[in-house]
């Protein structure tokens, strides 16, 4: 478990599964920036039974507040090169936005990945108009690198995404 002042980042437990499935499949909480595609509860249960959502290609964590409520999810997964990982996150309750939970979870995960793995580069991809996500990237030290035009198909239309990256030497310099 990764512990911060506001939240903890931990693997999903069997006891969390029903709550997690309900939260992750709550379409209205996805807003404008997440796909409305979802998996059936049985498919999610089967995937959890097989891997606990942890494989060589990806690792899923829940974000938990100080009262041990699951408030979001953060993952890292295989990217285009072996030295790169992409991070994705989602807050389940919009009323918790702007309180620092996802920024802290992202910092905890970045520190964990750079301390325990040999990755050189971490990436975040987001809709350029998703200002909350842009602020998270900036607060965590990621640098904007450019726009990938119409590279995602979300909610019936193609969306451009902004690419942010953090290199290991940048992370090390910020820790001094």
C-alpha positions in Angstrom: 0.0 0.0 0.0 1.2 3.5 -0.9 0.2 6.0 1.8 -0.2 9.7 1.5 -1.7 12.5 3.6 -5.0 12.5 1.8 -5.3 9.0 0.4 -3.8 5.6 0.0 -3.2 3.7 -3.3 -3.6 -0.1 -3.0 -4.4 -3.2 -4.9 -8.1 -4.2 -5.1 -9.1 -6.9 -2.6 -11.8 -9.5 -3.0 -13.9 -7.8 -0.3 -13.8 -4.6 -2.5 -15.0 -6.3 -5.7 -18.8 -5.6 -5.6 -18.3 -2.0 -4.7 -15.5 -1.6 -7.3 -17.7 -3.1 -10.1 -20.6 -0.7 -9.2 -18.2 2.3 -9.2 -16.3 1.5 -12.4 -19.5 0.7 -14.3 -21.4 3.9 -13.2 -21.7 5.5 -16.6 -22.9 9.0 -15.4 -19.8 9.4 -13.3 -17.6 9.0 -16.3 -18.3 12.5 -17.6 -17.1 13.7 -21.0 -13.6 12.3 -21.0 -14.1 8.6 -20.5 -15.6 6.0 -22.8 -19.0 4.8 -22.1 -17.8 1.2 -22.8 -18.0 -1.0 -19.8 -17.6 -4.7 -18.9 -20.2 -7.0 -17.4 -19.8 -7.7 -13.7 -19.1 -11.4 -14.5 -16.3 -10.5 -16.9 -14.8 -8.2 -14.2 -15.1 -10.9 -11.6 -13.5 -13.5 -13.9 -10.5 -11.1 -14.7 -10.1 -10.4 -11.0 -10.1 -14.1 -10.2 -7.4 -14.7 -12.9 -5.1 -11.9 -12.2 -6.4 -9.5 -9.5 -6.0 -6.9 -12.3 -2.2 -7.2 -12.1 -0.3 -8.5 -15.1 3.0 -7.8 -16.8 1.2 -5.4 -19.1 -0.9 -3.5 -16.5 -1.5 -3.0 -12.8 -4.6 -1.5 -11.3 -4.8 0.2 -7.9 -7.8 1.8 -6.1 -7.5 5.2 -4.5 -8.9 5.1 -1.0 -9.7 8.2 1.2 -8.7 8.4 4.9 -12.1 6.7 5.8 -11.2 3.7 3.6 -13.8 4.5 0.9 -12.8 3.7 -2.6 -12.9 7.1 -4.4 -11.1 6.4 -7.6 -8.7 4.2 -9.6 -5.2 4.6 -10.9 -3.4 2.3 -13.3 -0.1 2.0 -15.1 0.2 0.0 -18.3 2.4 -0.9 -21.2 3.1 1.9 -23.6 4.8 2.1 -27.0 8.4 1.3 -25.7 9.7 -1.0 -23.0 11.2 2.0 -21.0 7.8 3.8 -21.0 4.7 3.3 -18.9 1.4 5.2 -19.3 -0.6 6.2 -16.2 -4.3 6.6 -16.2 -6.6 7.7 -13.4 -10.3 8.3 -12.7 -12.1 9.8 -9.7 -15.5 8.2 -9.2 -17.3 11.1 -7.5 -17.1 14.6 -9.2 -17.8 16.3 -5.9 -14.3 15.2 -4.7 -12.6 16.9 -7.7 -10.1 19.6 -6.9 -9.3 18.3 -3.4 -5.9 16.8 -4.3 -6.8 13.1 -4.1 -5.8 12.3 -7.7 -2.7 14.5 -7.6 -1.5 12.8 -4.5 -2.3 9.3 -5.9 -0.4 10.1 -9.1 2.7 11.3 -7.1 2.6 8.2 -5.0 2.4 6.0 -8.1 5.1 7.9 -9.9 7.5 7.6 -6.9 6.7 3.9 -6.6 7.3 3.2 -10.3 10.6 5.2 -10.5 11.9 3.7 -7.2 11.0 0.0 -8.0 11.2 -0.3 -11.8 13.7 0.7 -14.5 11.2 2.8 -16.5 12.8 6.0 -17.9 9.6 7.7 -19.0 6.0 8.0 -17.6 3.2 9.4 -19.7 -0.3 10.8 -19.2 -2.8 11.3 -22.0 -5.8 13.5 -21.7 -8.3 15.6 -23.6 -6.7 19.1 -23.9 -9.9 20.7 -22.6 -9.8 18.5 -19.5 -8.3 21.2 -17.4 -8.5 19.3 -14.1 -6.4 16.5 -15.6 -3.9 19.0 -17.1 -3.5 20.6 -13.6 -2.8 17.1 -12.1 -0.1 16.5 -14.8 1.5 19.9 -14.1 1.4 19.5 -10.3 3.1 16.1 -10.6 5.9 17.5 -12.8 4.9 16.2 -16.2 5.7 18.3 -19.2 3.4 18.9 -22.1 4.8 17.4 -25.3 2.1 17.8 -27.9 -1.3 16.9 -29.2 -2.1 13.6 -30.8 -4.9 14.5 -33.2 -8.1 12.5 -33.2 -6.4 9.4 -31.6 -9.2 8.3 -29.3 -12.8 7.4 -30.2 -14.9 8.3 -27.1 -18.7 8.7 -26.9 -19.3 8.5 -30.6 -16.6 10.9 -31.9 -12.9 11.1 -32.4 -11.0 13.1 -29.8 -7.6 14.6 -29.8 -5.4 14.0 -26.7 -2.6 15.9 -25.1 0.5 14.0 -24.2 2.4 14.8 -21.0 5.6 13.0 -19.9 7.9 12.8 -17.0 11.5 11.5 -17.4 13.4 9.8 -14.6 16.1 12.6 -14.4 13.3 15.3 -14.1 11.8 13.3 -11.3 15.2 12.9 -9.6 16.0 16.6 -9.9 12.6 17.6 -8.4 13.2 15.3 -5.3 16.5 17.1 -4.4 
